[in-house]
Amino acid sequence: MFVTGSHNDDENKLCVWKFPAPVSSMNDDAENDVDDDPQVVSTMSFKGCVTDLKVVSDDLIFASSSLGSVFLYRYSDQLQCIHTWEKLHSFQNDTASATGISVKGQDVATVGEDGKLYLLNFNVNQKIREIGSSDLCSFTCVSYLRHHEVVAGNSLGYLRLWDLRSSSDASSNLLTLSREQTSVTCMNTHPTQSHILATGYDDGSLCIWDMRQDRKPMSLLEGHLAAVTELLFHPTNPDYLYTCSLDSSVWQWDASNLRNPVSAFPATLGNSFNFCIFLV
């Protein structure tokens, strides 16, 4: 099963999809082939555009909205909205899009176009903490490293790291690439090495960071021809990193060298990817 959210439709929706159960057949006739296309099993109208989705368990789904809200859904046989944090992100006289969500246990972090980071909890109706950016620009994505550490990327290409144990709203670290500024578009933390962070950029490049080290990435890779829209370490086999892009491709990268941080990824693209799928 998987979940999708729509963007810029007349009526935006969340949909839960399911693949049909495999059926063995001795008949190879095309007319008798079992339809293996996924089917929508539940759908729900959504306020605004869906800007991020996080599936946190078999039945819990977080979604963020272009109207600044964050929603928590439960899926059993049907989608059900069980909690809403209404219009968290806003400008003085207008709404601001929520642009990213990250979940760690019961804790939730969300960032938005208003340049703010909000900390939430499953069991609390109101926001727990609000942290503003000093860069006066939009945050684009967010990820927990550990329960007390959260990192956010912004439209200027900066990464800001906060130690949530501190009462100060100032970030404890600021990282950027020494090149022309390009927006950070997505990020993902390594599932077994929480200090390893992968980030994608608007120009199609990809960076691997060791967040224990200041300012300098372990690797900078150039592969995609357009913005990287999402990236993900495989949750049970993190030797593989997947990226997708506005160039209509999905790439699988060999990340096994991260077990030896000295070598990490190759410095150039080379043969670091296993395959490229072009979507039509």
C-alpha positions as CSV (number, residue, x, y, z in Angstrom):
1,M,0.0,0.0,0.0
2,F,1.1,3.6,-0.5
3,V,-0.4,7.1,-0.1
4,T,-0.4,10.0,-2.5
5,G,-1.4,13.7,-2.3
6,S,-2.3,16.0,-5.1
7,H,-1.2,19.5,-5.9
8,N,-2.9,22.3,-7.8
9,D,-6.0,20.3,-8.7
10,D,-9.4,21.8,-8.6
11,E,-10.0,19.6,-5.6
12,N,-6.9,18.3,-3.9
13,K,-7.1,14.8,-2.3
14,L,-5.2,12.3,-0.3
15,C,-5.5,8.8,-1.7
16,V,-4.5,5.4,-0.2
17,W,-3.7,2.8,-2.9
18,K,-3.3,-0.9,-2.8
19,F,-1.9,-3.5,-5.2
20,P,-4.1,-6.5,-5.8
21,A,-3.1,-9.8,-4.2
22,P,-1.0,-11.9,-6.6
23,V,-3.0,-14.7,-8.3
24,S,-1.2,-17.6,-9.8
25,S,-2.4,-18.6,-13.2
26,M,-1.2,-21.2,-15.7
27,N,-2.8,-19.3,-18.6
28,D,-0.5,-17.0,-20.3
29,D,-3.1,-15.4,-22.6
30,A,-3.0,-11.7,-22.4
31,E,-6.7,-11.5,-22.1
32,N,-6.6,-13.5,-18.9
33,D,-3.7,-11.7,-17.3
34,V,-4.5,-10.5,-13.8
35,D,-4.7,-6.7,-13.6
36,D,-1.8,-5.7,-11.3
37,D,-2.4,-1.9,-11.4
38,P,-2.8,-0.3,-7.9
39,Q,-6.4,0.6,-6.9
40,V,-7.6,3.5,-4.8
41,V,-9.0,2.1,-1.6
42,S,-9.6,5.3,0.3
43,T,-9.7,9.0,-0.6
44,M,-10.3,12.3,1.3
45,S,-10.6,15.9,0.2
46,F,-7.7,18.1,1.3
47,K,-7.5,21.8,2.1
48,G,-4.9,23.4,-0.1
49,C,-2.1,21.6,-1.9
50,V,-0.3,18.7,-0.3
51,T,3.2,19.8,0.2
52,D,4.6,16.9,2.2
53,L,3.6,13.4,3.4
54,K,5.1,11.3,6.1
55,V,3.8,7.7,6.8
56,V,4.9,7.1,10.4
57,S,3.3,3.7,11.1
58,D,1.0,1.2,9.5
59,D,-2.0,3.5,10.3
60,L,-0.7,7.0,10.9
61,I,0.0,9.6,8.1
62,F,1.1,13.2,8.5
63,A,0.4,15.8,5.7
64,S,1.3,19.4,5.4
65,S,-0.7,22.0,3.4
66,S,0.0,25.0,1.3
67,L,-2.4,26.9,3.6
68,G,0.0,26.5,6.5
69,S,-1.7,23.6,8.3
70,V,-0.5,20.2,9.4
71,F,-2.8,17.2,9.6
72,L,-2.6,13.8,11.2
73,Y,-4.6,11.0,9.6
74,R,-5.4,7.4,10.7
75,Y,-6.1,4.8,8.1
76,S,-8.0,1.6,9.0
77,D,-10.5,0.8,6.2
78,Q,-10.9,4.5,5.5
79,L,-8.8,7.7,6.0
80,Q,-9.8,9.7,9.1
81,C,-8.4,13.0,10.1
82,I,-7.7,12.7,13.9
83,H,-5.9,16.0,14.5
84,T,-5.3,19.3,12.8
85,W,-2.8,22.1,13.6
86,E,-4.5,24.9,11.8
87,K,-2.6,27.6,10.0
88,L,0.7,27.2,11.9
89,H,2.6,29.0,9.2
90,S,1.5,32.4,8.2
91,F,2.6,35.9,7.3
92,Q,1.2,38.9,9.0
93,N,-1.8,39.3,6.8
94,D,-1.8,36.1,4.7
95,T,-1.2,32.3,4.8
96,A,2.2,30.8,4.3
97,S,2.8,27.3,3.0
98,A,4.0,24.5,5.3
99,T,6.8,23.0,3.3
100,G,8.2,20.1,5.3
101,I,7.5,17.6,8.1
102,S,9.8,15.3,10.1
103,V,8.6,12.8,12.7
104,K,10.7,11.3,15.5
105,G,8.7,9.1,17.9
106,Q,5.9,11.3,19.3
107,D,7.7,14.5,18.2
108,V,7.0,16.4,15.0
109,A,8.9,19.2,13.4
110,T,7.4,21.4,10.6
111,V,8.9,24.3,8.6
112,G,7.3,26.8,6.2
113,E,7.6,29.7,3.8
114,D,7.4,32.0,6.8
115,G,10.9,31.0,7.8
116,K,9.8,29.3,11.1
117,L,10.3,25.9,12.7
118,Y,7.5,24.6,14.8
119,L,7.8,21.7,17.2
120,L,4.7,19.6,17.8
121,N,3.7,16.4,19.7
122,F,1.1,13.8,18.8
123,N,-0.7,14.2,22.1
124,V,-0.7,18.0,22.4
125,N,-3.2,20.2,20.6
126,Q,-1.0,23.3,20.5
127,K,2.5,23.9,19.2
128,I,5.1,23.2,21.8
129,R,7.8,25.6,20.5
130,E,8.3,28.2,17.8
131,I,11.7,29.0,16.4
132,G,12.3,31.8,13.8
133,S,15.0,32.0,11.2
134,S,17.5,34.9,11.1
135,D,17.9,34.5,7.3
136,L,14.6,36.1,6.4
137,C,13.9,33.5,3.8
138,S,11.7,30.4,3.5
139,F,12.5,27.0,5.0
140,T,12.0,24.2,2.4
141,C,12.6,21.0,4.3
142,V,13.4,19.5,7.7
143,S,14.7,16.4,9.3
144,Y,15.4,15.1,12.8
145,L,18.9,13.8,13.4
146,R,18.3,12.7,17.0
147,H,15.4,13.5,19.3
148,H,17.2,16.7,20.5
149,E,18.7,17.7,17.1
150,V,16.7,19.0,14.1
151,V,18.1,20.4,10.8
152,A,16.3,22.5,8.3
153,G,17.2,23.7,4.8
154,N,16.2,27.0,3.2
155,S,15.8,28.6,-0.1
156,L,19.3,30.2,0.0
157,G,21.0,26.8,0.3
158,Y,21.8,27.0,4.0
159,L,21.4,24.2,6.5
160,R,20.6,25.2,10.1
161,L,21.0,22.8,13.0
162,W,19.4,23.2,16.4
163,D,20.1,21.5,19.7
164,L,16.6,21.4,21.2
165,R,18.0,21.0,24.7
166,S,19.1,24.7,24.5
167,S,16.5,27.4,25.4
168,S,18.1,29.6,22.8
169,D,16.4,29.9,19.4
170,A,19.7,30.5,17.7
171,S,20.9,27.5,15.6
172,S,24.0,25.7,16.9
173,N,25.5,25.3,13.4
174,L,25.2,26.7,10.0
175,L,26.3,24.8,6.9
176,T,26.4,25.8,3.2
177,L,28.2,25.0,0.0
178,S,30.9,27.3,-1.3
179,R,29.2,27.8,-4.6
180,E,26.4,29.8,-6.2
181,Q,23.4,29.7,-3.9
182,T,20.7,27.2,-4.8
183,S,17.8,26.1,-2.8
184,V,17.8,23.0,-0.6
185,T,14.8,21.0,-1.8
186,C,14.8,17.9,0.3
187,M,16.8,15.9,2.9
188,N,16.9,12.5,4.7
189,T,18.8,11.2,7.6
190,H,20.6,7.8,7.4
191,P,18.5,5.3,9.3
192,T,21.4,3.7,11.3
193,Q,23.9,6.6,11.3
194,S,22.0,9.6,12.5
195,H,24.9,12.0,11.9
196,I,24.8,11.3,8.1
197,L,22.4,13.6,6.2
198,A,21.7,13.6,2.5
199,T,20.4,16.8,0.9
200,G,19.0,17.5,-2.6
201,Y,19.2,20.8,-4.4
202,D,17.3,22.9,-7.0
203,D,20.1,22.5,-9.5
204,G,19.8,18.6,-9.5
205,S,22.9,18.0,-7.2
206,L,23.1,15.9,-4.1
207,C,25.2,16.3,-1.0
208,I,26.2,13.9,1.8
209,W,27.0,15.5,5.1
210,D,28.6,14.3,8.3
211,M,26.8,16.6,10.8
212,R,29.6,16.0,13.4
213,Q,31.9,18.0,11.1
214,D,31.5,21.7,10.5
215,R,30.6,23.4,7.2
216,K,32.1,20.9,4.7
217,P,30.1,18.1,3.0
218,M,31.6,14.6,2.6
219,S,30.6,14.5,-1.0
220,L,28.9,16.6,-3.7
221,L,27.4,14.7,-6.6
222,E,25.9,16.0,-9.8
223,G,23.6,13.7,-11.6
224,H,20.1,15.0,-12.2
225,L,19.3,17.6,-14.9
226,A,16.6,19.4,-12.8
227,A,15.7,19.9,-9.2
228,V,15.8,16.9,-6.8
229,T,12.3,16.6,-5.4
230,E,12.8,13.8,-2.9
231,L,15.5,11.5,-1.6
232,L,15.4,8.5,0.8
233,F,17.8,6.0,2.3
234,H,16.3,2.6,2.1
235,P,14.9,2.0,5.6
236,T,16.1,-1.6,6.0
237,N,19.1,-1.5,3.5
238,P,20.6,1.9,3.8
239,D,23.4,0.9,1.4
240,Y,21.0,2.3,-1.2
241,L,19.9,5.9,-1.6
242,Y,17.1,6.8,-3.9
243,T,16.5,10.2,-5.5
244,C,13.8,11.5,-7.9
245,S,13.8,14.7,-9.9
246,L,11.8,17.0,-12.1
247,D,13.9,15.6,-15.0
248,S,11.4,12.6,-14.8
249,S,14.0,10.2,-13.5
250,V,14.5,8.0,-10.3
251,W,18.0,7.1,-9.4
252,Q,19.4,4.4,-7.1
253,W,22.8,5.3,-5.6
254,D,25.3,2.9,-4.1
255,A,25.7,4.3,-0.5
256,S,27.6,1.3,0.9
257,N,30.8,3.4,1.3
258,L,29.1,5.4,4.0
259,R,30.1,2.5,6.3
260,N,33.6,3.9,5.8
261,P,33.1,7.6,6.1
262,V,36.6,8.4,5.0
263,S,35.8,7.4,1.4
264,A,32.1,8.1,1.3
265,F,30.7,8.6,-2.2
266,P,33.1,9.2,-5.1
267,A,33.8,12.8,-5.7
268,T,32.3,12.7,-9.2
269,L,29.4,10.9,-10.6
270,G,31.4,8.1,-12.3
271,N,29.6,4.8,-11.8
272,S,28.1,5.7,-8.5
273,F,24.5,4.9,-9.6
274,N,23.2,1.5,-10.3
275,F,20.3,2.4,-12.6
276,C,18.2,5.2,-13.9
277,I,14.5,4.8,-14.6
278,F,12.9,7.4,-16.8
279,L,9.2,7.9,-16.1
280,V,6.7,8.6,-18.9
